[in-house]
């Protein structure tokens, strides 16, 4: 069964990205192998990605 990244894991990756690229140039894209997952894992991964993105936006005041 594929592993679903946690919200905190995704936030860590986003923080790393925005430390190197201006946030206005960052686009969080779910094209990360979801085609190879079942519906349950896909939905969970996307929900975590959306939540992480919302929380990072709040942290950055975006």
N, C-alpha and C positions, 0 to 999 in steps of 0.2 A: 504494500500500500504506500503510495507517495506521501511524503511528509508535507504538512501544511505549515509554512512559515508563520510564526507568531507576529502579532502587531508590533511588538518591541523589536524583533529581528528586522522587520521591514523598515521601521523607523531608523534603526541604526544605519542601514544601507542608504536611506534617503539623506540622512545627516552627512554621511561620507560624501555622497554625490554633491550636495549643495555646498560642501566645504571646498570643492574644487571647481564647480561650475556655477555661475550666477543663477540664482533660483528662477529668474525670469526665462532662462533657457532650458529648464528642466521639465520634462514631461514624463509622468509616471505611466508606464505602458504595461499592460498585463500580458504582453506577448512573451511569456516565460515558460513555455512547455505545457500550457494548460490543455492542449489538444490531446496529450498523452494521459490525462487524468480522467477519472470518473466524475460524474456530476457533483457528488458530495464534496470531493476534494477541491474541485474547481470553484464551487460556490463559496466554500470556506476560505480559500485563498483570496478570492476577489473581495470578500467581505473584510478580511484582515487588511488587504491593500488599501481599500477605501478608508477604513478607520485610521490606519497609519497616516495616510495622506492628510486627512482632516486634522489629526492631532499635530502633525508637523506644520501645517498651515497656521494653526492657532499659535504654536510656539514662535513662528516667524512673523506673525502679524499679517499674514497674507489673506 
